[in-house]
């Protein structure tokens, strides 16, 4: 593609993205078949694209989409951001899989029906979009997170970044923000996928957080600078979080949490679905626990090791088997342990008496008790053996 046609495609995609809200399956399909410039020309010329014209609604006759796109691109340049399109080298092609989860049923919910890949993405930050998302995990959850959930989200974000995995989330209060902060604290990469323009901080109190992300990570959006965070845009945005990452972790979620929609999208895309358990008395963990009870394959994770085992390389990124503290006695052979159990604290017992109490052959007691005494597990007395000082029975 020549530079001029590349620029034309970028302009057309921005214009189409203004005319029709992101995710529209009909628009994405036509653009894939005919190219963005031809589709834009057809819409503006009044071609018989009834479904698309209805989706564009009042915007189609309100302003010149090309002029608005040029203004948006200029504003993007002044902001130090960029528009990434599928024709660019840094486009994350895992997002293209979204076309496979569009629900084409006539009565489908609009959010489920229109889950198509983005036409373009605004990116603000120094990193390439494809490289930042290549090894990434989405960490999402409750806005009203408990202290348990907030601490765990930050610990997960830190641990993933420490192991060179990017943390993707939505920048909201609670779990999202703490996961982002954890990744930044580890000096790693984090990506905020917004439901508004990359020049806006929503919530406003996260302005400093988003500025830090823009310096070291990426702010990403399907909407141009200045776009407002309307409610429906968060649901549209969630599909990008799920598709961009190798798996989604829900740290805390109430029964109707929006993070569960991101988890559902992950499952539809054959990404790993993971949830962190919480107290059964906590309303903030009800959604997580119900996912574990659902027929959908869902992995219980309690930390970074479990997450990497789920999304990492098979047979390599394995979580260690949890073990309790090891005592010196754990290294003893089974017969030696039985002999120790048979010893008393104050009353010495002969080797034969110990063998009888332990139910082992006398020869084993004769052979092993001196060795146990030598190693400090038992003590030799004039009339036999007792438990060694300071040893756990």
N, C-alpha and C positions, 0 to 999 in steps of 0.2 A: 504494500500500500504506500503510495507516494505521500510526502509530507502534507500536501494540500488536501488530498482526500482523507488523510488521517485527521486533520483539523476539522474538515467538514463533518466527519463521523462524530467527533467529540462534540461539536456544536449541536448537531442534530440530536444526539443522545441527551444532552443537557436540556434542550428544548422539549423533547418528548417526556423527560422526567418531570418537567414543570407542568405539562399538559395533563399527564395521567399519573396518579399516585404510584409509587414503586410496587412491584410485585404483580402487576397486571399480566396475567397469562396470555391473553390475546395479543397484547402489544408486544411482549417479548417474542412470541412465536413469529409474528409478522416481521419484526426486526431481524430475527435470525434468518428468515427466508429471503427478505428483499433488501436488507441493509437499512440503517437508521435514516439516511438522507431521503431515500425514496418513500419510506413510510411517512416521514414528516411532510414531504411534499404532497402526498396523497391526502393526508388529514386536512391540510390547509386548503387544498383544492376542492374539498368536499366530495372526494371519492366515496363509493359505497362501503364505508367501514363503520356501519351503524353502531356496532358494539363498542368500538373505540371512541366514536364521537360521543356516545352516551357517557363513557368513562371520563372523557375530557370535560364534559359538562360546560359550565359557563366560562371556563378558562379559554376555550377555543375561540370565543369571540371577544374576549376582554382586552387582550394586549397582543402585540406581535411576539410570538414565542422566540423567534430568532434574535430579536433585539434584547429580550429578557435574558436569553442564554448568553449573548455577548457580554451583557452587563454582569451576569453571574460569574463568567470566566474572568473578567477584569477584576472584580471584587476578590475572586479567589487568588489571583496573582498578587494583589496588594496585601492580602492576608499572609502570604508565604505558604499557601496550600496548593494543591493540585487536584485535577480531576483525572481519575484513572478509569479507563474503559477496557472492555474485553480485547480490543485490538492492541493494547499496550503489553510490553513484555512483563510488567510487574503485576498483571492481573492474576488474582488467586483463582485458578480454574476450579477448585473444589466447590466454589459457589454455583457453578453451572449445574451441579447435580440437583439444585432446587427445582428445576423444571419437572423432575420426576415425582414430586410430592404434591403437585397442584391437584386439588380435588375438582374434577370436571363435572361432578354431579350438579344438575340444575338447581337443586335446593341446598347446595353446600353453603356453609358460612363464607362470606366474602373473603375473610382472612385466610381460610383454608383453600378456597378456590384460587385466590391470587397470591400464590407463594413462589412466583417465578423469580429467577435470578435478577439481581440489580442490572439496570441499563448502564449505570456508571456509579462510581463512588468518589466522594470527596475525601481526601486524605491530608491531614496536617501533621507533620512530623518528619524526622530525618530518615526513617527506615523505608525500605522497599516493602510494599504491601504483601507480595507473595512470600518473601523471606520471613517477615514478621509472623505470618500466620502458618507457616509450614509446620512448625513444631509448637502447637498451641493447644491449650485446654481452656474451655469456658468455665468460669467459676461464678455462679449466680445464686441468688437466694433472697431472703426476706429483707425488705427495707427496714422494718422494725425489728431488726435482729437482736437477740438476747446477747449478753456479754459472752456467753459460751459460743454462740455462732459467730460473733464478730471476731473474737480471738482466733477461732479455728480458721476462719476465712483468711485472716492476715497471715497466719502460719502456713496455710496452703499456698497462698500467693508467693510468700517468701521462699518456701521450699521448691516450688516449681521453677521460679526464676533462678534460684541458686543452681539448679540442674540444667540450665539453658533451655527451659521451656517458656514460651510466652503465655501470659495470662490475659484472656479476653473476657470482658464483661461490659456492663451497660452504664457504669458510672453513677448508679443510683446510691441513695443512702444505704447504710447497713452493710450487707455482705459484699455487694459490688465494690463499694469504695474501699473497704478494708482489704479486699483481694488486690486491688490496684496498688494500694499503699504498701502492701507486703512485697509485691514484686519490685516496686521502686526502691524500697529499703534494701533489697538484696542486690541492687544495681542491675536488675534485669529488664526485660521487655514487657510492657503491658499495652494493650490495645483497648481503647474505649469506643464502643459502637453506639453512636448517638441516635436519638429520634428527633434531632433538630440540626441546625447548621453547626459546622465545626468551629464557628466563631462565637457560639453561645455556650454558656455554662448552665446546664440544667441538671441538678438544682444549682442556684446561684452561689450557694455557700461552698460549692466545689470548684470555684474559679481557680484557686491556687493549685489544686490537685490537677485540673485539666491543663494548666500551663506547664506543670512539671511533665505531664505525659507528652505534651506537644514538643518538649525539648528532647526527650529520650525515647519516646515510644511513638504511638500513633493515635490520633483522633480520627475516627472514620464515620461517614454518614452517607446516606442515599439522598439527602436533601441539601440544597445549596445554602451558602452562607446567608444568615438572616432568617432561615426557616424556623417556624415555631414548633415546640414540642406538643402537638396535639395528641390526645389520648390514644387514638387508633394507631398512631405512628409507632408507639412502643410495641404493639403486637406485630406490626409489619417488620419492625427492626429485629425482633427476636429470632426470626428465621435465619438472619445473616450471622448472628452469634453462634447458632447451632451448626450452620454449614461451614463456617470458617475454621472451626476447631475439630480436633480429632475425637473429642469427647466433651460432655457437659457434666459438671459436678454441681449438684444442688446442696448447699450447706444447710440452710434452714428454709422452710416453706410452710406457710399455713395451707389450709385445705383448698383455698382458691388463689394461691399465689401465681402471679404471672410467670415466675421462673419455671413452673411446671409445664407451661406451654413451650418454653425453650427446650426442656427435657423431652417433651413429646416430639418436637421437630427433630431432635438429635436421633431419636429412635427411628423415625420415618426415613432418615438419611443413612441408616445403618452405622451411625456413630455410637460410641460407648455411652450408655446412660449410667450415671453414678449418683448416689445420694449418701449423705452423711447422717447417721442416726443421731437422735437426741433423746432427752428425757421423755418418757411416755406421758408425763404430766404437762408437757409444754405444747401450747397451741402452735408454736412456731416450728414444731417438728411433725405435725400431723400429716402434712403433705408428703414429706419424705417417707414416713412409715407406710402410708397408703401406696406409694409407688413400689415399695418393697413387697407389698402384698398383691400387687397387680400382676396379671399374666405377662406383661411386657418384661423382657429381660432387663433387669436392673441390678447393678453391682453395688454392694455395700462397701463403702470406703471410710477409713478413719484417719487418713493422712496421705501425705505425698507418696509414700512407698506403694500404697494400694492403687493410687491413681496411675502412677507410672507403670505398674504391672498391667493395668487394664489398657492403656493407650500406647505403651512403648513396644519395643521389639519382643516378639515371642521368645521365651526362653532366656532372655537377657535381663530385662528390667523386672526382675522378680522381687516381690516384697519379702523381707526376712520373716521367718516363722517366729511369732511372739513367744518368748520364754520368760519364766520367772527368774529371780536371782539364783545363781548357781552356788551351791554349798560344796565344800570339799567332799562331804559324804556322797554326793551325787556321782562321783567318779569311782566309787567302790563297786565291786562285783556283787551280784544278788546274794550269794552265800555270805559274803562279808557283812552285808547290810543286815541279814537275818541274825547273824551272831551278835552284832551290836545291839539289836533290838532286845536280845535275850539277856544282856548284861544289866546288872543293877547299879545304882549310884553308890551305895555305901557298903553293901554286903558282897565280899568277894565270892565268886563261884569258880569251881574247878572247870577244866576243859570239858569233862564229861557232863557236868551239870548244865553248862552252857549249851552243849550239843543237844541235850535232852529238851531243854526249854525251846531251843530254836527249831528242833525237828530236823537236824542235819546229821550226817554221819560223824561219829566221834573223830575219825581220822581228819576230817576237814577242820574241826575245832582245834585239834592238836597242831595242825599245820598253819592255820590262819590267825589264831589269836595272838601268837608272839609277833607276827607281822603287823597286826593292828596296833599292838602296844608300841612297837618300834615307831610307827608313824603317828602316834599320839591319839589315836581314836579310842584306845583302851589303856588302862593302867594295870601293871602287874603288882600283885600283893603276895604276901607269904602263903596265903591259902587259895589263890586264884586270881581272877581278873574282875575289875570294875570299869565303869565308863570313864573315858579320859576326860580330863578337866577342860571345860569350855567347849565341848563338842555337842552339837545338836543330836538329840536322839532321833 
